[in-house]
Amino acid sequence: MVDRLRTVVMPYAWGSRTAIAELTGRASPTSSPEAELWMGAHPMAPSRVSRGGEEQSLAEIIAQCPARELGAEVVGSYGARLPFLLKVLAAAQPLSLQAHPDSERAKIGFDDENRRGIPKDATVRSYRDSSHKPELLCALGPVDALCGFRRIADTLRLVGELGVKQLNAHLAPLRASPNSAGLANVFSTLMTLAPAEAAPLAHATASAAAGLVAAQGPKTRTRASMFLREYAWVVRLNELYPGDIGVVSALLLNLVHLEVGEALYLGPGNLHAYLDGVGIEIMASSDNVLRGGLTKKHVDVAELVRVLDFAAGPASPIVARERGDHERVWDTPAHEFQLSAIDLLPGESVRRNVRGPEILMCSAGDATIFPDDGTKAVALERGSSAFVPASTARYEVRNESEKGNPMCLYRATVNFT
């Protein structure tokens, strides 16, 4: 059996008014931002399926018979819940600077906030559950993101070019100790500045960055800086979040550009922010987010610093490897999920074995899924998705496009390797 999903669009303010609508074949632009298309059984916004003429949430379907839907192996490892969540993320504006805890810290933080009586839905709560939240974002189009701390020598050079006296002074500990300890010192100091000091520093930094970008115009002879894109983003961030200290701390991070098919893996403690673009995102099913700026939501600097990984170095995009016929996979160390893509030309088909629950999302062309158990085939057009329960031991994917279009089907599974 394969179930077509009725999915939920999350209308966060940073979302696009065009990307998800165009992907799913709806009128564009939409009246309000559409940030994420959720595919899964997350309790906040579970997808829905129709079985036996009755529509139910995927979470309810799984709860009725976890072994049938998830398989004994997955239930034994993760309990009676789908361990991953698949999304299409469409950012027209930057998301907050954020990081996620590892499993140990998540349990400690969750238990501590429970002990202190903080309601689970409170806006000041940092830990919504006791799980970690590794994630992978694969670009469906060009994506810009901040990811991890830049090489310290490059950061010192970048700040030196800006020539902002106050900022140079704050980076003195990093010059004295160009290591992770010095980086932690500088970041913590910046993030705990009083608003009366933080706002002028952010504005001065953005002003200097704007000057350097303007100086690189076609009529100038100034040698181009290697950090012009970083400076341009500082200007943009300060326009969106004027005076936010995140405008300054963002300068400590790698600015990464992804092209279609490239991906970023974000493990525990990785400070990051998606800036713009559209991608397919898969993550462990958790709501634990520790924010550090560029947001109006709760910011817990002390807890953020506690979980951050201050190791500095470049952030390299992941390129998919070929796995069998017609399939590419993005390898990560996460156990809860694995993301791959099946690519078929018109008339081509491929069979896949099922070991645990799967979600399939069509990003291009048209796909038809034929379960080997003889149940009804499911047709997926661009932007639609389906759930494959573990009890469906095998299925075939075909590209039956009459228009001659290639097909791409993203496949979300548990990582059994």
DAJOPE-V892034 format. One record per residue. RES is the residue in one small letter. SS is DSSP state (@ for helix, = for strand, . for the rest). PHI is phi in degrees with one decimal (none if undefined). NEAR is the number of other C-alpha atoms within 8 Angstrom. Layout:
RES & SS & PHI & NEAR
RES & SS & PHI & NEAR
This chain:
m & . & none & 11
v & = & -129.9 & 14
d & = & -109.1 & 11
r & = & -70.0 & 12
l & . & -97.0 & 12
r & = & -101.1 & 8
t & . & -97.9 & 10
v & = & -118.5 & 10
v & = & -100.0 & 9
m & = & -95.3 & 9
p & . & -94.3 & 10
y & . & -68.0 & 9
a & . & -63.1 & 7
w & . & -83.5 & 11
g & = & -75.9 & 14
s & = & -87.7 & 13
r & . & -95.1 & 13
t & . & -126.6 & 10
a & @ & -62.1 & 9
i & @ & -71.2 & 14
a & @ & -60.0 & 14
e & @ & -67.6 & 10
l & @ & -62.4 & 10
t & . & -97.2 & 9
g & . & 75.5 & 8
r & . & -104.7 & 7
a & . & -63.2 & 7
s & . & -137.0 & 8
p & . & -78.9 & 7
t & . & -82.9 & 10
s & . & -71.8 & 5
s & . & -141.1 & 6
p & . & -62.4 & 12
e & = & -121.9 & 18
a & . & -96.4 & 16
e & = & -142.7 & 14
l & = & -106.4 & 13
w & = & -94.6 & 15
m & = & -130.4 & 14
g & . & 160.2 & 12
a & . & -122.9 & 13
h & . & -61.2 & 10
p & . & -61.1 & 6
m & . & -70.6 & 4
a & . & -156.8 & 8
p & . & -70.3 & 15
s & . & -67.9 & 15
r & = & -120.8 & 11
v & = & -132.1 & 12
s & = & -114.5 & 10
r & = & -130.6 & 8
g & . & 62.0 & 4
g & . & 80.8 & 5
e & = & -119.7 & 6
e & = & -90.5 & 8
q & = & -137.1 & 10
s & = & -75.2 & 11
l & @ & -61.6 & 12
a & @ & -62.3 & 12
e & @ & -68.1 & 8
i & @ & -59.3 & 10
i & @ & -64.7 & 13
a & @ & -63.5 & 9
q & @ & -68.3 & 6
c & . & -155.3 & 8
p & @ & -57.3 & 13
a & @ & -64.1 & 9
r & @ & -68.4 & 10
e & @ & -82.2 & 13
l & @ & -104.8 & 18
g & . & 90.8 & 15
a & @ & -61.5 & 9
e & @ & -64.6 & 8
v & @ & -72.0 & 11
v & @ & -60.8 & 13
g & @ & -64.1 & 7
s & @ & -89.6 & 6
y & @ & -125.5 & 9
g & . & 80.9 & 7
a & . & -85.9 & 9
r & . & -148.3 & 12
l & . & -69.2 & 13
p & . & -79.5 & 10
f & = & -132.5 & 12
l & = & -130.1 & 14
l & = & -106.4 & 13
k & = & -139.4 & 11
v & = & -104.0 & 12
l & = & -106.0 & 11
a & = & -130.5 & 15
a & = & -102.0 & 15
a & . & -94.7 & 10
q & . & -135.9 & 9
p & . & -64.4 & 12
l & . & -82.2 & 11
s & . & -67.7 & 11
l & . & -67.5 & 14
q & = & -154.1 & 13
a & = & -149.4 & 15
h & . & -123.5 & 15
p & . & -79.8 & 16
d & . & -80.7 & 12
s & @ & -61.7 & 9
e & @ & -63.9 & 7
r & @ & -69.5 & 9
a & @ & -62.5 & 15
k & @ & -67.4 & 11
i & @ & -63.0 & 9
g & @ & -65.3 & 11
f & @ & -63.5 & 12
d & @ & -63.7 & 9
d & @ & -64.9 & 8
e & @ & -70.2 & 11
n & @ & -64.6 & 10
r & @ & -62.5 & 7
r & . & -83.4 & 6
g & . & 75.4 & 6
i & . & -80.3 & 9
p & . & -56.5 & 7
k & . & -64.6 & 8
d & . & -100.6 & 6
a & . & -69.2 & 7
t & . & -67.1 & 6
v & . & -93.4 & 5
r & . & -85.2 & 12
s & . & -98.4 & 10
y & . & -114.9 & 13
r & . & -88.9 & 11
d & . & -155.2 & 10
s & . & -105.7 & 12
s & . & -111.3 & 11
h & . & -81.8 & 13
k & . & -143.3 & 15
p & . & -66.1 & 12
e & = & -150.4 & 11
l & = & -133.0 & 11
l & = & -116.9 & 11
c & = & -111.0 & 12
a & = & -71.4 & 16
l & . & -94.0 & 10
g & . & -158.5 & 10
p & . & -58.7 & 11
v & = & -133.0 & 14
d & = & -111.8 & 12
a & = & -151.6 & 12
l & = & -97.6 & 14
c & = & -153.2 & 14
g & = & 72.3 & 14
f & = & -81.1 & 13
r & . & -68.2 & 12
r & . & -51.2 & 9
i & @ & -62.8 & 12
a & @ & -61.0 & 7
d & @ & -69.9 & 8
t & @ & -64.3 & 11
l & @ & -63.3 & 10
r & @ & -66.8 & 8
l & @ & -59.7 & 9
v & @ & -66.6 & 11
g & @ & -61.3 & 9
e & @ & -63.0 & 6
l & @ & -64.3 & 10
g & . & 69.0 & 8
v & . & -89.9 & 11
k & @ & -56.5 & 6
q & @ & -62.6 & 7
l & @ & -68.0 & 10
n & @ & -56.9 & 11
a & @ & -65.0 & 7
h & @ & -68.5 & 10
l & . & -91.1 & 10
a & @ & -56.2 & 8
p & @ & -61.8 & 10
l & @ & -74.7 & 13
r & @ & -67.4 & 9
a & @ & -72.2 & 7
s & . & -133.2 & 8
p & . & -78.4 & 11
n & . & -147.6 & 10
s & @ & -63.9 & 9
a & @ & -66.2 & 9
g & @ & -64.3 & 13
l & @ & -65.4 & 12
a & @ & -62.1 & 10
n & @ & -61.0 & 10
v & @ & -65.0 & 12
f & @ & -61.7 & 9
s & @ & -61.8 & 10
t & @ & -64.7 & 9
l & @ & -61.5 & 12
m & @ & -70.7 & 11
t & . & -106.2 & 7
l & . & -64.1 & 9
a & . & -65.7 & 6
p & @ & -53.1 & 6
a & @ & -66.1 & 6
e & @ & -100.2 & 8
a & @ & -67.4 & 13
a & @ & -63.2 & 12
p & @ & -61.4 & 9
l & @ & -66.3 & 13
a & @ & -63.5 & 15
h & @ & -65.9 & 11
a & @ & -64.6 & 9
t & @ & -65.2 & 13
a & @ & -65.5 & 13
s & @ & -64.1 & 9
a & @ & -64.2 & 11
a & @ & -63.7 & 13
a & @ & -61.9 & 11
g & @ & -64.6 & 8
l & @ & -69.2 & 11
v & @ & -66.0 & 11
a & @ & -63.9 & 7
a & . & -70.2 & 8
q & . & -98.2 & 11
g & . & -62.7 & 7
p & . & -63.2 & 4
k & . & -96.6 & 4
t & . & -100.6 & 7
r & . & -112.4 & 5
t & . & -66.9 & 6
r & . & -65.3 & 5
a & . & -63.7 & 6
s & . & -78.6 & 5
m & . & -77.6 & 5
f & . & -112.3 & 7
l & @ & -60.4 & 10
r & @ & -66.9 & 7
e & @ & -62.7 & 9
y & @ & -64.1 & 13
a & @ & -62.8 & 11
w & @ & -70.7 & 8
v & @ & -60.5 & 15
v & @ & -60.3 & 12
r & @ & -63.7 & 8
l & @ & -62.7 & 12
n & @ & -72.0 & 14
e & @ & -67.4 & 7
l & @ & -81.6 & 6
y & . & -129.8 & 10
p & . & -58.2 & 10
g & . & 80.9 & 12
d & . & -74.1 & 13
i & . & -65.5 & 15
g & @ & -61.2 & 11
v & @ & -59.4 & 16
v & @ & -81.9 & 13
s & @ & -65.6 & 11
a & @ & -61.2 & 10
l & @ & -68.3 & 10
l & @ & -84.3 & 9
l & = & -104.7 & 13
n & = & -68.8 & 12
l & = & -94.5 & 9
v & = & -115.4 & 9
h & = & -114.3 & 8
l & = & -110.6 & 13
e & . & -101.9 & 10
v & . & -51.9 & 9
g & . & 92.5 & 10
e & = & -86.1 & 12
a & = & -138.7 & 13
l & = & -122.0 & 10
y & = & -103.9 & 11
l & = & -120.3 & 10
g & . & -87.0 & 9
p & . & -57.4 & 14
g & . & 80.4 & 11
n & . & -82.9 & 12
l & . & -77.6 & 14
h & = & -153.3 & 13
a & = & -160.2 & 12
y & = & -77.3 & 12
l & = & -97.9 & 13
d & = & -163.8 & 12
g & = & 117.3 & 12
v & = & -124.8 & 14
g & = & -150.1 & 13
i & = & -100.2 & 12
e & = & -119.0 & 12
i & = & -129.3 & 15
m & = & -152.6 & 14
a & = & -65.0 & 13
s & . & -77.2 & 11
s & . & -146.4 & 10
d & . & -113.6 & 8
n & . & -82.6 & 14
v & . & -129.9 & 10
l & = & -108.8 & 13
r & = & -100.6 & 15
g & . & -134.0 & 13
g & . & 132.2 & 12
l & . & 57.6 & 14
t & . & -162.4 & 10
k & . & -99.6 & 4
k & . & -81.7 & 6
h & . & -59.7 & 10
v & . & -118.3 & 8
d & . & -120.3 & 10
v & @ & -64.6 & 11
a & @ & -59.9 & 6
e & @ & -71.8 & 8
l & @ & -60.0 & 13
v & @ & -61.2 & 9
r & @ & -63.1 & 6
v & @ & -97.1 & 13
l & . & -70.5 & 12
d & . & -97.0 & 8
f & . & -94.6 & 10
a & . & -64.7 & 7
a & = & -106.4 & 11
g & . & 167.2 & 9
p & . & -69.4 & 9
a & . & -107.5 & 8
s & . & -101.9 & 5
p & . & -60.5 & 9
i & = & -91.0 & 10
v & = & -104.8 & 8
a & . & -66.9 & 10
r & = & -104.9 & 8
e & = & -73.3 & 9
r & . & -135.0 & 8
g & . & 69.7 & 5
d & . & -74.4 & 6
h & . & 68.2 & 10
e & = & -131.4 & 11
r & = & -116.4 & 11
v & = & -130.9 & 12
w & = & -100.6 & 12
d & . & -79.9 & 9
t & . & -141.5 & 6
p & . & -82.0 & 4
a & . & -66.5 & 8
h & . & -91.4 & 8
e & . & -72.6 & 10
f & . & -148.0 & 14
q & = & -146.4 & 15
l & = & -115.4 & 12
s & = & -140.0 & 11
a & = & -136.9 & 11
i & = & -103.6 & 12
d & = & -115.3 & 10
l & = & -133.1 & 13
l & . & -84.9 & 10
p & . & -53.9 & 12
g & . & 90.2 & 9
e & . & -85.3 & 9
s & = & -148.7 & 9
v & = & -152.8 & 9
r & = & -105.6 & 8
r & = & -135.7 & 7
n & = & -82.8 & 7
v & . & -113.8 & 12
r & . & -109.1 & 7
g & . & -152.4 & 13
p & . & -66.3 & 15
e & = & -135.8 & 13
i & = & -122.0 & 14
l & = & -114.6 & 12
m & = & -128.8 & 12
c & = & -88.5 & 17
s & = & -104.5 & 12
a & = & -156.5 & 11
g & . & 73.4 & 13
d & = & -133.7 & 14
a & = & -124.4 & 15
t & = & -122.4 & 12
i & = & -106.6 & 13
f & = & -113.4 & 12
p & = & -68.4 & 14
d & . & -76.3 & 10
d & . & -84.8 & 8
g & . & 84.8 & 7
t & . & -75.3 & 9
k & . & -61.6 & 8
a & . & -69.5 & 9
v & = & -120.9 & 11
a & = & -95.3 & 8
l & = & -120.1 & 15
e & = & -97.5 & 10
r & . & -54.4 & 12
g & . & 91.4 & 12
s & . & -101.9 & 12
s & = & -148.6 & 13
a & = & -145.4 & 13
f & = & -107.5 & 12
v & = & -112.8 & 12
p & . & -72.1 & 14
a & . & -62.6 & 15
s & . & -69.5 & 10
t & . & -85.7 & 13
a & . & -68.9 & 10
r & = & -160.7 & 11
y & = & -146.1 & 13
e & = & -118.2 & 12
v & = & -108.7 & 11
r & = & -126.9 & 12
n & . & -100.4 & 16
e & . & -104.6 & 10
s & . & -58.8 & 12
e & . & -84.6 & 6
k & . & -94.9 & 4
g & . & 76.6 & 7
n & . & -91.1 & 10
p & . & -67.1 & 12
m & = & -119.6 & 16
c & = & -129.9 & 12
l & = & -123.5 & 13
y & = & -79.4 & 12
r & = & -122.1 & 12
a & = & -103.1 & 13
t & = & -138.8 & 11
v & . & -78.2 & 14
n & . & -84.8 & 9
f & . & -90.9 & 4
t & . & -78.6 & 2
